[in-house]
Amino acid sequence: MTSVYQVSHFFNNLANLKEIAALEQTSFANPWSCESLSAEILNPLNLTSIISSKSATRPEILGYSLTRIISPEAELLRVAVKPEGRKQGAATKILAELLQKLIPLQVEKVYLEVSEKNLPAIALYRKAGFSNLSYRPNYYDNGTIGALIFETVISTYI
Ligand SMILES: CC(C)(COP(=O)(O)OP(=O)(O)OC[C@H]1O[C@@H](n2cnc3c(N)ncnc32)[C@H](O)[C@@H]1OP(=O)(O)O)[C@@H](O)C(=O)NCCC(=O)NCCS
């Protein structure tokens, strides 16, 4: 990913709500509504990270992540990139910068769950350094699809 993109992190800020809601719509079979999304963004435990273009007059948001931080643990709740911006390293850049951001926040381990069918996300998480901790069968889609639980240890990124 070239340096025309930058990652920003914030708590408790709805400035990008519309763009993030649009990302939800194009990225998930069950997107969060604007109301749910704004509640999650305003939750004081949740860190929102966005990747956007640096130089445009009105920077375009390419992707986002949402992470719940209850130190010494954090949970990655969401990561999504616009369909037209995928496979160019955007999610890799968000995760790399997010993991660095968590170091001074006293986070030691980060967890996430992902559908066993979501191969792009599984490959992304492995590339970012996560490893498979456990498996929950019958977790998604009315019990038809299992969930993989991944974890990573923050000290490996220092
Ligand atoms: C998963 C997602 C966030 C990846 O975003 P991205 O910006 O395309 O990811 P990157 O370009 O950083 O790719 C990182 C790695 O993921 C893997 N990957 C990404 N897209 C892939 C695809 N379509 N098929 C297989 N592997 C893929 C590759 O291993 C890639 O590394 P490489 O380029 O060195 O081979 C994106 O596909 C997305 O938004 N999906 C819909 C939302 C979602 O499922 N989120 C995760 C669950 S919360």
The ligand as an ORCA input file, in Angstrom:
! r2SCAN-3c Opt
* xyz 0 1
  C     -11.314     -9.126      4.496
  C     -11.019     -7.730      3.913
  C     -11.141     -6.714      5.034
  C      -9.588     -7.733      3.342
  O      -9.286     -6.395      2.942
  P      -8.154     -6.086      1.846
  O      -7.793     -4.649      1.955
  O      -8.578     -6.593      0.544
  O      -6.950     -6.993      2.384
  P      -5.401     -6.865      1.966
  O      -5.310     -6.317      0.578
  O      -4.667     -6.169      3.043
  O      -4.987     -8.396      1.909
  C      -4.318     -9.032      2.984
  C      -4.247    -10.510      2.740
  O      -5.538    -11.081      2.828
  C      -5.675    -12.128      1.843
  N      -6.751    -11.778      0.937
  C      -7.341    -10.564      0.738
  N      -8.337    -10.696     -0.162
  C      -8.385    -11.999     -0.512
  C      -9.214    -12.754     -1.376
  N     -10.223    -12.190     -2.060
  N      -8.998    -14.086     -1.471
  C      -8.004    -14.691     -0.761
  N      -7.170    -14.009      0.069
  C      -7.376    -12.695      0.190
  C      -4.340    -12.253      1.167
  O      -3.563    -13.214      1.866
  C      -3.732    -10.888      1.359
  O      -2.342    -10.892      1.400
  P      -1.473    -10.826      0.026
  O      -1.990     -9.655     -0.736
  O      -0.079    -10.650      0.512
  O      -1.744    -12.125     -0.661
  C     -11.998     -7.385      2.761
  O     -12.036     -8.481      1.844
  C     -13.401     -7.066      3.212
  O     -13.738     -5.924      3.518
  N     -14.305     -8.097      3.246
  C     -15.687     -7.898      3.666
  C     -15.798     -7.650      5.162
  C     -15.245     -8.803      5.976
  O     -15.442     -9.982      5.668
  N     -14.523     -8.454      7.082
  C     -13.900     -9.438      7.955
  C     -14.837    -10.020      8.944
  S     -15.289     -8.859     10.216
*
